[in-house]
Amino acid sequence: EVPVVEFQASGVATTDAYLKLLKQVPQLEAYSICARVKLKYDSAAGSYIFSYRTAQEDLHIGLYTGEIRIYHNIATHTVKAPVQLDEWFHFCCSINESSSQYTINFDNQIITGKLKNNKKLHFEAGGAFILGQFQQTIGGTFRFGASFTGHLAEFIMYKSTLSN
């Protein structure tokens, strides 16, 4: 049996449903974020699986019906993916900061691309890592419309990119 976290169980968006990683996150040049997800509600502002913020850096992954969006230092990267409401799916998002390349494995469908950003990309150490909310300031200032509503299981972050 796999533990599952349900965010916004009542179906009403709140800003108090989230998980915060209490460990210090190291600086990373490459990383992968993987999870099994069931999206219950599609907000126009997105449903954020996680967000990471420091004074200089922000990184968020948002889910929308039919797409995944990667937000990295203000730039938005929209990837078409068959995200559907009330259906379990598995995804891994790997990002190589030095080459700006990303690879998303969505239920064994591989999607690749390049992050476009004017800032130097790096995953800075010491930020706030939050599951289930988009954070506008370090560790807080959450928005109702950007709350993740659904189920999250097997969330794993690797300190490298994953190969196909």
C-alpha positions as CSV (number, residue, x, y, z in Angstrom):
1,E,0.0,0.0,0.0
2,V,1.3,3.4,-1.0
3,P,0.7,6.4,1.2
4,V,-1.4,9.1,-0.5
5,V,-1.7,12.8,0.6
6,E,-5.0,14.5,-0.3
7,F,-4.8,18.2,-0.6
8,Q,-8.0,20.3,-0.3
9,A,-10.2,17.3,0.6
10,S,-13.3,19.4,0.9
11,G,-12.9,20.6,-2.7
12,V,-12.7,24.2,-1.5
13,A,-9.4,26.0,-2.1
14,T,-7.5,27.1,1.0
15,T,-4.1,28.5,1.7
16,D,-3.5,26.3,4.7
17,A,-3.2,22.9,2.9
18,Y,0.4,22.2,2.1
19,L,3.5,20.3,3.2
20,K,6.8,22.0,3.9
21,L,10.1,20.3,3.6
22,L,12.0,21.1,6.8
23,K,15.4,19.8,5.6
24,Q,17.9,22.2,4.0
25,V,17.8,21.8,0.2
26,P,21.3,21.9,-1.4
27,Q,22.3,23.8,-4.5
28,L,21.7,21.6,-7.5
29,E,22.8,21.8,-11.1
30,A,20.5,19.0,-12.2
31,Y,17.5,17.4,-10.6
32,S,14.3,15.4,-11.2
33,I,11.0,15.6,-9.5
34,C,8.7,12.6,-9.8
35,A,5.2,11.8,-8.5
36,R,1.9,10.0,-9.0
37,V,-0.9,12.5,-9.2
38,K,-4.7,12.7,-9.4
39,L,-5.9,16.2,-10.1
40,K,-9.4,16.9,-8.7
41,Y,-9.9,20.5,-9.8
42,D,-8.5,22.6,-12.6
43,S,-7.9,26.2,-11.6
44,A,-7.3,29.0,-14.2
45,A,-4.3,29.9,-12.1
46,G,-3.0,26.3,-12.1
47,S,-2.8,23.6,-9.5
48,Y,0.7,23.6,-8.1
49,I,2.4,20.3,-7.2
50,F,5.3,22.1,-5.6
51,S,7.1,25.4,-5.4
52,Y,10.6,26.3,-4.4
53,R,11.7,29.9,-3.6
54,T,14.8,31.7,-2.4
55,A,15.6,35.4,-2.5
56,Q,16.9,35.1,-6.0
57,E,15.2,32.0,-7.4
58,D,11.7,30.6,-8.0
59,L,10.7,27.3,-9.5
60,H,7.1,26.0,-9.7
61,I,5.4,23.1,-11.5
62,G,1.7,23.7,-12.2
63,L,-0.8,21.3,-13.7
64,Y,-3.7,22.3,-15.9
65,T,-6.1,20.1,-17.9
66,G,-4.0,19.2,-21.0
67,E,-0.7,20.7,-19.9
68,I,2.1,21.0,-17.5
69,R,3.7,24.4,-16.8
70,I,7.2,24.9,-15.5
71,Y,7.8,28.4,-14.0
72,H,11.5,29.2,-13.6
73,N,12.6,32.7,-12.6
74,I,9.5,34.4,-14.1
75,A,9.7,32.5,-17.5
76,T,6.9,30.1,-18.2
77,H,7.3,26.9,-20.2
78,T,4.1,25.2,-21.3
79,V,4.2,21.6,-22.2
80,K,1.2,19.8,-23.8
81,A,0.5,16.7,-21.8
82,P,-2.7,14.6,-21.4
83,V,-3.4,15.8,-17.8
84,Q,-7.0,14.9,-17.1
85,L,-9.2,15.4,-14.0
86,D,-9.9,12.4,-11.7
87,E,-7.3,10.2,-13.5
88,W,-4.0,9.0,-11.9
89,F,-0.9,9.7,-13.9
90,H,2.8,9.5,-13.2
91,F,5.3,12.2,-14.3
92,C,9.0,13.0,-13.8
93,C,10.3,16.4,-14.7
94,S,14.1,16.5,-15.0
95,I,16.0,19.8,-15.4
96,N,19.6,20.3,-16.2
97,E,20.4,23.9,-15.1
98,S,23.7,24.2,-17.0
99,S,22.2,23.3,-20.4
100,S,18.7,24.6,-19.7
101,Q,17.3,21.3,-20.9
102,Y,14.2,19.7,-19.4
103,T,12.7,16.3,-20.0
104,I,9.2,15.3,-18.8
105,N,8.2,11.7,-18.7
106,F,4.4,11.7,-18.6
107,D,3.1,8.1,-18.3
108,N,6.1,6.9,-20.4
109,Q,5.6,9.6,-23.0
110,I,8.9,11.6,-23.3
111,I,8.7,15.4,-23.9
112,T,11.9,17.4,-24.1
113,G,12.7,21.1,-24.5
114,K,14.8,24.0,-23.5
115,L,14.1,26.5,-20.7
116,K,14.2,30.0,-22.1
117,N,15.3,32.5,-19.5
118,N,17.5,35.6,-19.4
119,K,18.7,34.8,-15.9
120,K,21.4,32.3,-15.2
121,L,19.7,29.1,-14.1
122,H,20.6,27.4,-10.9
123,F,18.8,25.7,-8.1
124,E,20.0,27.8,-5.2
125,A,20.4,26.3,-1.8
126,G,18.5,27.2,1.3
127,G,15.1,28.0,0.0
128,A,11.6,27.0,1.0
129,F,10.3,23.8,-0.6
130,I,6.5,23.6,-0.4
131,L,4.1,20.8,-1.8
132,G,0.6,21.8,-2.7
133,Q,0.9,25.6,-3.0
134,F,2.5,28.3,-5.1
135,Q,4.5,30.6,-2.8
136,Q,4.9,34.3,-3.7
137,T,7.3,34.9,-0.9
138,I,9.8,32.6,0.8
139,G,7.7,30.1,2.7
140,G,4.4,31.8,2.3
141,T,2.0,34.3,0.7
142,F,-0.1,31.6,-0.8
143,R,-3.0,32.2,-3.3
144,F,-6.4,30.4,-3.1
145,G,-6.5,30.0,-6.9
146,A,-3.0,28.3,-7.1
147,S,-3.6,25.6,-4.5
148,F,-3.2,22.0,-5.6
149,T,-6.5,20.1,-5.2
150,G,-6.0,16.4,-5.6
151,H,-4.0,13.4,-4.5
152,L,-0.2,13.1,-4.4
153,A,1.7,9.9,-4.0
154,E,5.3,8.7,-4.4
155,F,6.7,12.2,-4.6
156,I,10.5,11.9,-5.0
157,M,13.2,14.4,-5.8
158,Y,16.5,13.2,-7.2
159,K,19.8,15.1,-7.3
160,S,20.3,14.3,-11.0
161,T,18.4,14.1,-14.3
162,L,16.9,10.8,-15.2
163,S,17.7,9.0,-18.4
164,N,15.1,7.7,-20.8
